[in-house]
Amino acid sequence: MAEFIKVAKTSEIKEGSVKGFKIKNLEILIAKIKGKFYAMNSVCTHEQGNLAEGILDDYMVMCPMHAAQFDVRTGKVSNDTPWAMSDEKTYEVKVQGEDILVKL
């Protein structure tokens, strides 16, 4: 059964950035965009690049290896980078006080 797990403090993730975390053998990233937090798998579906080390542009994170792009809100691969054929898994996020919790 999925449960919410504390991943970080809100102060750890700056506006317009992503940060990677390893929780329960999963590599995930958390992005903060327009004051809201999003969580998604951090391993690129193309060739396993670390998306948390990629570039965030609006809601799209770009893999540092081959520039595949994914929407952090939905995990959908961009139509501009169809070689990354699979979407990423996203996770529900909630904030309690200063804690960011992710449902795994």
MMTF fields as JSON, N, C-alpha, C and O atoms, coordinates in Angstrom:
{
  "mmtfVersion": "1.0.0",
  "mmtfProducer": "UNKNOWN",
  "numBonds": 415,
  "numAtoms": 416,
  "numGroups": 104,
  "numChains": 1,
  "numModels": 1,
  "chainsPerModel": [1],
  "groupsPerChain": [104],
  "chainIdList": ["A"],
  "bondAtomList": [4, 2, 8, 6, 12, 10, 16, 14, 20, 18, 24, 22, 28, 26, 32, 30, 36, 34, 40, 38, 44, 42, 48, 46, 52, 50, 56, 54, 60, 58, 64, 62, 68, 66, 72, 70, 76, 74, 80, 78, 84, 82, 88, 86, 92, 90, 96, 94, 100, 98, 104, 102, 108, 106, 112, 110, 116, 114, 120, 118, 124, 122, 128, 126, 132, 130, 136, 134, 140, 138, 144, 142, 148, 146, 152, 150, 156, 154, 160, 158, 164, 162, 168, 166, 172, 170, 176, 174, 180, 178, 184, 182, 188, 186, 192, 190, 196, 194, 200, 198, 204, 202, 208, 206, 212, 210, 216, 214, 220, 218, 224, 222, 228, 226, 232, 230, 236, 234, 240, 238, 244, 242, 248, 246, 252, 250, 256, 254, 260, 258, 264, 262, 268, 266, 272, 270, 276, 274, 280, 278, 284, 282, 288, 286, 292, 290, 296, 294, 300, 298, 304, 302, 308, 306, 312, 310, 316, 314, 320, 318, 324, 322, 328, 326, 332, 330, 336, 334, 340, 338, 344, 342, 348, 346, 352, 350, 356, 354, 360, 358, 364, 362, 368, 366, 372, 370, 376, 374, 380, 378, 384, 382, 388, 386, 392, 390, 396, 394, 400, 398, 404, 402, 408, 406, 412, 410],
  "bondOrderList": [1, 1, 1, 1, 1, 1, 1, 1, 1, 1, 1, 1, 1, 1, 1, 1, 1, 1, 1, 1, 1, 1, 1, 1, 1, 1, 1, 1, 1, 1, 1, 1, 1, 1, 1, 1, 1, 1, 1, 1, 1, 1, 1, 1, 1, 1, 1, 1, 1, 1, 1, 1, 1, 1, 1, 1, 1, 1, 1, 1, 1, 1, 1, 1, 1, 1, 1, 1, 1, 1, 1, 1, 1, 1, 1, 1, 1, 1, 1, 1, 1, 1, 1, 1, 1, 1, 1, 1, 1, 1, 1, 1, 1, 1, 1, 1, 1, 1, 1, 1, 1, 1, 1],
  "groupList": [{"groupName": "MET", "atomNameList": ["N", "CA", "C", "O"], "elementList": ["N", "C", "C", "O"], "formalChargeList": [0, 0, 0, 0], "bondAtomList": [1, 0, 2, 1, 3, 2], "bondOrderList": [1, 1, 2], "singleLetterCode": "M", "chemCompType": "L-PEPTIDE LINKING"}, {"groupName": "ALA", "atomNameList": ["N", "CA", "C", "O"], "elementList": ["N", "C", "C", "O"], "formalChargeList": [0, 0, 0, 0], "bondAtomList": [1, 0, 2, 1, 3, 2], "bondOrderList": [1, 1, 2], "singleLetterCode": "A", "chemCompType": "L-PEPTIDE LINKING"}, {"groupName": "GLU", "atomNameList": ["N", "CA", "C", "O"], "elementList": ["N", "C", "C", "O"], "formalChargeList": [0, 0, 0, 0], "bondAtomList": [1, 0, 2, 1, 3, 2], "bondOrderList": [1, 1, 2], "singleLetterCode": "E", "chemCompType": "L-PEPTIDE LINKING"}, {"groupName": "PHE", "atomNameList": ["N", "CA", "C", "O"], "elementList": ["N", "C", "C", "O"], "formalChargeList": [0, 0, 0, 0], "bondAtomList": [1, 0, 2, 1, 3, 2], "bondOrderList": [1, 1, 2], "singleLetterCode": "F", "chemCompType": "L-PEPTIDE LINKING"}, {"groupName": "ILE", "atomNameList": ["N", "CA", "C", "O"], "elementList": ["N", "C", "C", "O"], "formalChargeList": [0, 0, 0, 0], "bondAtomList": [1, 0, 2, 1, 3, 2], "bondOrderList": [1, 1, 2], "singleLetterCode": "I", "chemCompType": "L-PEPTIDE LINKING"}, {"groupName": "LYS", "atomNameList": ["N", "CA", "C", "O"], "elementList": ["N", "C", "C", "O"], "formalChargeList": [0, 0, 0, 0], "bondAtomList": [1, 0, 2, 1, 3, 2], "bondOrderList": [1, 1, 2], "singleLetterCode": "K", "chemCompType": "L-PEPTIDE LINKING"}, {"groupName": "VAL", "atomNameList": ["N", "CA", "C", "O"], "elementList": ["N", "C", "C", "O"], "formalChargeList": [0, 0, 0, 0], "bondAtomList": [1, 0, 2, 1, 3, 2], "bondOrderList": [1, 1, 2], "singleLetterCode": "V", "chemCompType": "L-PEPTIDE LINKING"}, {"groupName": "THR", "atomNameList": ["N", "CA", "C", "O"], "elementList": ["N", "C", "C", "O"], "formalChargeList": [0, 0, 0, 0], "bondAtomList": [1, 0, 2, 1, 3, 2], "bondOrderList": [1, 1, 2], "singleLetterCode": "T", "chemCompType": "L-PEPTIDE LINKING"}, {"groupName": "SER", "atomNameList": ["N", "CA", "C", "O"], "elementList": ["N", "C", "C", "O"], "formalChargeList": [0, 0, 0, 0], "bondAtomList": [1, 0, 2, 1, 3, 2], "bondOrderList": [1, 1, 2], "singleLetterCode": "S", "chemCompType": "L-PEPTIDE LINKING"}, {"groupName": "GLY", "atomNameList": ["N", "CA", "C", "O"], "elementList": ["N", "C", "C", "O"], "formalChargeList": [0, 0, 0, 0], "bondAtomList": [1, 0, 2, 1, 3, 2], "bondOrderList": [1, 1, 2], "singleLetterCode": "G", "chemCompType": "PEPTIDE LINKING"}, {"groupName": "ASN", "atomNameList": ["N", "CA", "C", "O"], "elementList": ["N", "C", "C", "O"], "formalChargeList": [0, 0, 0, 0], "bondAtomList": [1, 0, 2, 1, 3, 2], "bondOrderList": [1, 1, 2], "singleLetterCode": "N", "chemCompType": "L-PEPTIDE LINKING"}, {"groupName": "LEU", "atomNameList": ["N", "CA", "C", "O"], "elementList": ["N", "C", "C", "O"], "formalChargeList": [0, 0, 0, 0], "bondAtomList": [1, 0, 2, 1, 3, 2], "bondOrderList": [1, 1, 2], "singleLetterCode": "L", "chemCompType": "L-PEPTIDE LINKING"}, {"groupName": "TYR", "atomNameList": ["N", "CA", "C", "O"], "elementList": ["N", "C", "C", "O"], "formalChargeList": [0, 0, 0, 0], "bondAtomList": [1, 0, 2, 1, 3, 2], "bondOrderList": [1, 1, 2], "singleLetterCode": "Y", "chemCompType": "L-PEPTIDE LINKING"}, {"groupName": "CYS", "atomNameList": ["N", "CA", "C", "O"], "elementList": ["N", "C", "C", "O"], "formalChargeList": [0, 0, 0, 0], "bondAtomList": [1, 0, 2, 1, 3, 2], "bondOrderList": [1, 1, 2], "singleLetterCode": "C", "chemCompType": "L-PEPTIDE LINKING"}, {"groupName": "HIS", "atomNameList": ["N", "CA", "C", "O"], "elementList": ["N", "C", "C", "O"], "formalChargeList": [0, 0, 0, 0], "bondAtomList": [1, 0, 2, 1, 3, 2], "bondOrderList": [1, 1, 2], "singleLetterCode": "H", "chemCompType": "L-PEPTIDE LINKING"}, {"groupName": "GLN", "atomNameList": ["N", "CA", "C", "O"], "elementList": ["N", "C", "C", "O"], "formalChargeList": [0, 0, 0, 0], "bondAtomList": [1, 0, 2, 1, 3, 2], "bondOrderList": [1, 1, 2], "singleLetterCode": "Q", "chemCompType": "L-PEPTIDE LINKING"}, {"groupName": "ASP", "atomNameList": ["N", "CA", "C", "O"], "elementList": ["N", "C", "C", "O"], "formalChargeList": [0, 0, 0, 0], "bondAtomList": [1, 0, 2, 1, 3, 2], "bondOrderList": [1, 1, 2], "singleLetterCode": "D", "chemCompType": "L-PEPTIDE LINKING"}, {"groupName": "PRO", "atomNameList": ["N", "CA", "C", "O"], "elementList": ["N", "C", "C", "O"], "formalChargeList": [0, 0, 0, 0], "bondAtomList": [1, 0, 2, 1, 3, 2], "bondOrderList": [1, 1, 2], "singleLetterCode": "P", "chemCompType": "L-PEPTIDE LINKING"}, {"groupName": "ARG", "atomNameList": ["N", "CA", "C", "O"], "elementList": ["N", "C", "C", "O"], "formalChargeList": [0, 0, 0, 0], "bondAtomList": [1, 0, 2, 1, 3, 2], "bondOrderList": [1, 1, 2], "singleLetterCode": "R", "chemCompType": "L-PEPTIDE LINKING"}, {"groupName": "TRP", "atomNameList": ["N", "CA", "C", "O"], "elementList": ["N", "C", "C", "O"], "formalChargeList": [0, 0, 0, 0], "bondAtomList": [1, 0, 2, 1, 3, 2], "bondOrderList": [1, 1, 2], "singleLetterCode": "W", "chemCompType": "L-PEPTIDE LINKING"}],
  "groupTypeList": [0, 1, 2, 3, 4, 5, 6, 1, 5, 7, 8, 2, 4, 5, 2, 9, 8, 6, 5, 9, 3, 5, 4, 5, 10, 11, 2, 4, 11, 4, 1, 5, 4, 5, 9, 5, 3, 12, 1, 0, 10, 8, 6, 13, 7, 14, 2, 15, 9, 10, 11, 1, 2, 9, 4, 11, 16, 16, 12, 0, 6, 0, 13, 17, 0, 14, 1, 1, 15, 3, 16, 6, 18, 7, 9, 5, 6, 8, 10, 16, 7, 17, 19, 1, 0, 8, 16, 2, 5, 7, 12, 2, 6, 5, 6, 15, 9, 2, 16, 4, 11, 6, 5, 11],
  "groupIdList": [1, 2, 3, 4, 5, 6, 7, 8, 9, 10, 11, 12, 13, 14, 15, 16, 17, 18, 19, 20, 21, 22, 23, 24, 25, 26, 27, 28, 29, 30, 31, 32, 33, 34, 35, 36, 37, 38, 39, 40, 41, 42, 43, 44, 45, 46, 47, 48, 49, 50, 51, 52, 53, 54, 55, 56, 57, 58, 59, 60, 61, 62, 63, 64, 65, 66, 67, 68, 69, 70, 71, 72, 73, 74, 75, 76, 77, 78, 79, 80, 81, 82, 83, 84, 85, 86, 87, 88, 89, 90, 91, 92, 93, 94, 95, 96, 97, 98, 99, 100, 101, 102, 103, 104],
  "secStructList": [7, 7, 7, 3, 3, 3, 3, 3, 3, 4, 4, 4, 1, 7, 6, 6, 3, 3, 3, 3, 3, 3, 3, 6, 6, 3, 3, 3, 3, 3, 3, 3, 3, 6, 6, 3, 3, 3, 3, 3, 3, 7, 5, 7, 6, 6, 6, 7, 7, 5, 4, 4, 4, 1, 3, 3, 3, 6, 6, 3, 3, 3, 7, 6, 6, 6, 7, 7, 3, 3, 3, 6, 6, 6, 7, 7, 5, 7, 6, 6, 7, 6, 6, 1, 7, 1, 7, 7, 7, 3, 3, 7, 3, 3, 3, 3, 6, 6, 3, 3, 3, 3, 3, 7],
  "xCoordList": [0.84, 0.0, 0.889, 1.883, 0.528, 1.293, 1.154, 0.095, 2.247, 2.254, 3.027, 3.898, 2.712, 3.459, 4.721, 4.681, 5.847, 7.138, 7.754, 7.748, 8.286, 8.974, 10.25, 11.071, 10.407, 11.551, 12.503, 13.721, 11.942, 12.784, 12.043, 10.86, 12.772, 12.195, 11.933, 12.664, 10.905, 10.573, 11.729, 11.902, 12.509, 13.627, 14.782, 15.663, 14.788, 15.864, 15.743, 16.716, 14.552, 14.332, 13.928, 12.861, 14.801, 14.578, 13.559, 13.407, 12.879, 11.92, 12.61, 13.706, 11.942, 12.454, 13.61, 14.4, 13.713, 14.816, 14.323, 13.177, 15.208, 14.942, 16.053, 17.181, 15.714, 16.69, 16.372, 15.208, 17.413, 17.239, 17.314, 17.998, 16.593, 16.554, 16.477, 15.938, 17.017, 16.863, 16.035, 16.451, 14.856, 13.938, 13.469, 12.975, 13.63, 13.188, 13.654, 12.858, 14.909, 15.525, 14.979, 15.204, 14.275, 13.788, 14.578, 14.856, 14.932, 15.552, 14.434, 13.831, 14.161, 13.116, 13.692, 14.754, 12.979, 13.32, 12.103, 10.96, 12.376, 11.316, 11.629, 12.75, 10.627, 10.75, 9.826, 8.756, 10.254, 9.398, 9.184, 10.122, 7.919, 7.562, 6.342, 5.3, 6.484, 5.391, 4.821, 3.609, 5.731, 5.344, 4.796, 4.475, 4.682, 4.144, 5.24, 6.139, 5.157, 6.137, 5.586, 4.405, 6.473, 6.139, 7.196, 8.37, 6.801, 7.737, 7.58, 6.472, 8.727, 8.747, 9.979, 10.96, 9.922, 11.122, 12.246, 12.013, 13.463, 14.609, 15.508, 16.531, 15.153, 15.971, 15.321, 14.201, 16.026, 15.484, 15.12, 15.864, 13.99, 13.518, 14.295, 14.151, 15.104, 15.875, 17.131, 17.246, 18.079, 19.308, 19.738, 20.932, 18.789, 18.99, 19.821, 20.502, 19.776, 20.408, 19.701, 18.533, 20.4, 19.828, 19.119, 19.769, 17.801, 17.027, 17.188, 17.032, 17.499, 17.699, 18.922, 19.062, 19.805, 20.972, 20.717, 21.614, 19.489, 19.133, 18.728, 18.819, 18.285, 17.864, 16.348, 15.646, 15.847, 14.407, 14.045, 14.599, 13.116, 12.632, 11.114, 10.455, 10.575, 9.151, 8.795, 9.333, 7.922, 7.536, 8.279, 8.004, 9.204, 9.923, 11.326, 12.056, 11.69, 13.05, 13.734, 13.171, 14.973, 15.716, 16.852, 17.637, 16.926, 17.976, 19.344, 19.501, 20.333, 21.662, 22.412, 23.404, 21.962, 22.68, 22.327, 23.215, 21.036, 20.637, 19.47, 18.834, 19.192, 18.215, 16.757, 15.912, 16.44, 15.026, 14.326, 14.916, 13.074, 12.35, 11.065, 10.366, 10.775, 9.595, 8.904, 9.558, 7.582, 6.777, 6.703, 6.2, 7.2, 7.228, 5.829, 5.657, 4.838, 3.465, 2.835, 2.074, 3.152, 2.474, 3.415, 2.971, 4.706, 5.675, 5.717, 6.502, 4.893, 4.809, 6.08, 6.602, 6.564, 7.708, 7.25, 6.141, 8.12, 7.797, 7.69, 8.419, 6.781, 6.669, 7.943, 8.215, 8.729, 9.977, 11.108, 12.13, 10.938, 11.992, 11.4, 11.429, 10.866, 10.172, 11.072, 10.57, 12.409, 13.3, 13.225, 13.569, 12.785, 12.541, 11.103, 10.211, 10.879, 9.545, 8.594, 7.379, 9.107, 8.24, 8.122, 9.081, 6.935, 6.712, 7.339, 7.652, 7.519, 8.031, 6.868, 5.788, 7.097, 6.097, 6.164, 7.247, 4.999, 4.93, 4.326, 3.698, 4.534, 4.073, 3.329, 3.668, 2.319, 1.558, 2.442, 3.183, 2.349, 3.139, 2.201, 1.197, 2.534, 1.833, 2.846, 3.894, 2.506, 3.373, 2.661, 1.503, 3.377, 2.871, 3.874, 4.984, 3.472, 4.389, 5.566, 5.379, 6.774, 7.978, 8.396, 9.408, 7.643, 8.011, 7.34, 6.148, 8.136, 7.61, 7.465, 8.431, 6.238, 5.941, 5.553, 4.814, 6.061, 5.787, 5.12, 5.561, 4.051, 3.327, 3.98, 3.974, 4.546, 5.227, 4.467, 4.88],
  "yCoordList": [-1.183, 0.0, 1.251, 1.31, 2.233, 3.468, 4.287, 4.329, 4.93, 5.762, 7.04, 7.061, 8.102, 9.335, 9.238, 8.83, 9.621, 9.574, 10.967, 11.62, 11.412, 12.699, 12.593, 11.702, 13.516, 13.49, 14.651, 14.483, 15.829, 17.018, 18.115, 17.996, 19.173, 20.41, 21.335, 21.3, 22.152, 23.064, 24.013, 24.418, 24.366, 25.294, 24.684, 25.411, 23.357, 22.683, 22.827, 22.626, 23.173, 23.229, 24.646, 25.137, 25.275, 26.653, 26.713, 25.764, 27.825, 28.071, 27.886, 28.397, 27.143, 26.941, 25.964, 26.017, 25.066, 24.102, 22.697, 22.5, 21.725, 20.327, 19.815, 20.307, 18.819, 18.179, 16.692, 16.298, 15.874, 14.43, 13.828, 14.347, 12.713, 11.985, 10.489, 10.079, 9.684, 8.239, 7.805, 7.97, 7.247, 6.811, 5.407, 5.156, 4.496, 3.104, 2.55, 1.977, 2.713, 2.223, 2.869, 2.358, 3.968, 4.714, 6.014, 6.683, 6.358, 7.65, 8.579, 8.361, 9.617, 10.569, 11.977, 12.232, 12.871, 14.283, 15.032, 14.615, 16.133, 17.044, 18.382, 18.881, 18.955, 20.261, 21.244, 20.876, 22.488, 23.554, 24.581, 25.227, 24.711, 25.618, 26.413, 25.851, 27.731, 28.648, 28.299, 28.336, 27.956, 27.695, 26.308, 25.993, 25.472, 24.127, 23.099, 23.298, 21.983, 20.907, 19.749, 19.413, 19.144, 18.004, 16.927, 17.247, 15.657, 14.548, 13.593, 13.305, 13.108, 12.256, 11.351, 11.689, 10.196, 9.368, 10.223, 11.108, 9.954, 10.745, 10.008, 10.55, 8.789, 8.014, 8.101, 7.631, 8.695, 8.899, 7.564, 6.59, 7.523, 6.31, 6.021, 4.941, 6.955, 6.743, 5.927, 4.795, 6.487, 5.753, 5.977, 6.041, 6.093, 6.144, 7.324, 7.209, 8.448, 9.661, 10.136, 9.817, 10.892, 11.406, 12.736, 13.768, 12.704, 13.902, 15.002, 16.18, 14.635, 15.646, 16.513, 17.599, 16.041, 16.82, 17.575, 18.227, 17.484, 18.132, 19.582, 20.141, 20.164, 21.564, 21.625, 20.91, 22.488, 22.714, 23.981, 25.047, 23.869, 25.021, 25.002, 24.168, 25.93, 25.96, 24.632, 24.341, 23.822, 22.543, 21.351, 20.204, 21.612, 20.543, 20.389, 21.366, 19.132, 18.837, 18.101, 17.184, 18.533, 17.976, 17.096, 17.519, 15.879, 14.938, 15.482, 15.958, 15.413, 15.915, 15.041, 15.488, 13.814, 12.923, 13.178, 13.433, 13.111, 13.219, 14.177, 14.157, 15.017, 16.112, 15.668, 16.449, 14.428, 14.032, 14.921, 15.289, 15.264, 16.189, 15.556, 14.829, 15.864, 15.328, 16.43, 17.296, 16.394, 17.341, 16.84, 15.743, 17.629, 17.183, 17.064, 16.392, 17.689, 17.59, 16.253, 15.705, 15.721, 14.519, 13.348, 12.203, 13.627, 12.603, 12.322, 11.484, 13.003, 12.755, 13.216, 14.301, 12.358, 12.717, 13.753, 13.675, 14.712, 15.774, 15.22, 14.3, 15.781, 15.423, 15.81, 15.274, 16.739, 17.175, 16.17, 16.253, 15.225, 14.232, 12.819, 12.138, 12.383, 11.094, 9.872, 8.771, 10.053, 8.907, 8.385, 7.229, 9.209, 8.746, 8.257, 8.967, 7.067, 6.567, 6.409, 6.415, 6.267, 6.003, 7.222, 7.97, 7.408, 8.477, 8.105, 6.94, 9.087, 8.877, 8.746, 9.29, 8.028, 7.912, 9.164, 9.63, 9.699, 10.832, 10.363, 9.307, 11.175, 10.821, 11.994, 13.154, 11.677, 12.699, 13.327, 12.636, 14.65, 15.402, 16.189, 16.729, 16.254, 17.166, 17.802, 17.229, 19.0, 19.741, 19.853, 20.265, 19.477, 19.627, 20.491, 20.054, 21.714, 22.649, 22.897, 23.395, 22.554, 22.696, 21.399, 21.372, 20.324, 19.021, 18.733, 18.98, 18.201, 17.727, 16.225, 15.517, 15.737, 14.317, 13.813, 14.473, 12.632, 12.039, 10.69, 9.903, 10.426, 9.162, 8.123, 8.234, 7.1, 6.025, 4.725, 3.703],
  "zCoordList": [0.0, 0.0, 0.0, 0.723, -0.804, -0.907, 0.369, 0.996, 0.729, 1.922, 1.634, 0.764, 2.362, 2.241, 3.083, 4.243, 2.48, 3.147, 3.091, 2.048, 4.231, 4.267, 3.451, 3.671, 2.502, 1.611, 1.872, 1.832, 2.14, 2.259, 3.01, 3.331, 3.275, 3.804, 2.621, 1.631, 2.718, 1.627, 1.317, 0.168, 2.313, 2.124, 1.323, 0.867, 1.146, 0.414, -1.099, -1.824, -1.572, -3.018, -3.41, -3.042, -4.156, -4.582, -5.716, -6.485, -5.803, -6.878, -8.233, -8.46, -9.13, -10.481, -10.572, -11.514, -9.592, -9.614, -9.302, -8.897, -9.497, -9.165, -8.261, -8.294, -7.455, -6.588, -6.543, -6.473, -6.582, -6.582, -5.197, -4.314, -5.012, -3.748, -4.044, -5.073, -3.139, -3.228, -2.028, -0.881, -2.303, -1.254, -1.598, -2.698, -0.648, -0.842, -2.183, -2.927, -2.491, -3.73, -4.996, -6.093, -4.864, -6.017, -6.14, -5.145, -7.367, -7.644, -8.106, -9.157, -7.312, -7.688, -7.687, -7.12, -8.324, -8.247, -7.735, -7.929, -7.085, -6.686, -7.328, -7.238, -7.977, -8.616, -7.911, -7.427, -7.863, -7.331, -8.436, -8.903, -8.84, -9.923, -9.51, -9.172, -9.541, -9.176, -7.805, -7.591, -6.871, -5.495, -5.219, -4.073, -6.244, -6.072, -6.291, -7.108, -5.545, -5.64, -6.465, -6.384, -7.265, -8.113, -7.903, -7.715, -7.932, -7.786, -8.962, -9.415, -9.445, -10.625, -10.544, -9.881, -11.223, -11.35, -11.911, -12.734, -11.461, -11.897, -12.878, -13.293, -13.256, -14.188, -15.572, -15.774, -16.5, -17.852, -18.493, -18.379, -19.156, -19.82, -21.104, -21.677, -21.558, -22.779, -22.499, -22.967, -21.737, -21.429, -19.983, -19.69, -19.101, -17.656, -17.158, -16.14, -17.856, -17.354, -16.096, -15.878, -15.274, -14.032, -14.312, -14.481, -14.36, -14.679, -13.637, -13.959, -12.384, -11.342, -11.639, -11.078, -12.515, -12.924, -14.221, -14.755, -14.726, -15.977, -15.788, -14.694, -16.867, -16.885, -16.797, -17.512, -15.91, -15.776, -16.522, -16.253, -17.462, -18.227, -18.15, -18.771, -17.382, -17.083, -16.414, -15.345, -16.989, -16.387, -17.0, -16.646, -17.904, -18.591, -18.012, -17.844, -17.71, -17.28, -18.432, -19.03, -18.728, -19.849, -19.321, -18.472, -19.832, -19.442, -19.867, -20.992, -18.965, -19.313, -20.322, -20.897, -20.545, -21.473, -22.937, -23.75, -23.283, -24.686, -24.911, -25.965, -23.907, -24.027, -24.13, -24.569, -23.736, -23.675, -22.652, -21.636, -22.922, -22.057, -21.529, -22.235, -20.246, -19.573, -18.791, -18.211, -18.778, -18.009, -16.57, -16.326, -15.612, -14.212, -13.618, -12.601, -14.218, -13.703, -14.031, -13.233, -15.218, -15.72, -15.994, -16.081, -16.129, -16.503, -17.997, -18.442, -18.779, -20.221, -20.931, -20.673, -21.835, -22.657, -23.69, -24.219, -23.961, -24.916, -26.335, -26.707, -27.116, -28.54, -29.289, -30.364, -28.729, -29.363, -29.167, -29.847, -28.246, -27.981, -27.973, -26.948, -29.112, -29.168, -28.966, -28.745, -29.039, -28.82, -27.387, -27.14, -26.442, -25.065, -25.039, -24.575, -25.525, -25.848, -24.682, -24.883, -23.463, -22.315, -21.42, -21.23, -20.878, -19.912, -18.576, -18.333, -17.721, -16.365, -15.39, -15.619, -14.314, -13.254, -12.385, -12.032, -12.048, -11.131, -9.811, -9.729, -8.788, -7.448, -6.835, -7.068, -6.055, -5.341, -4.268, -3.568, -4.153, -3.182, -2.293, -2.757, -1.0, -0.119, 0.817, 1.116, 1.271, 2.177, 3.51, 3.584, 4.568, 5.93, 6.68, 6.986, 6.969, 7.592, 6.654, 5.543, 7.092, 6.27, 5.597, 4.896, 5.791, 5.252, 3.915, 3.733, 2.976, 1.699, 1.81, 2.092, 1.585, 1.648, 0.268, -0.463, -0.081, -1.389, -1.165, -0.327, -1.921, -1.81, -2.709, -3.935, -2.053, -2.792, -2.644, -3.192]
}
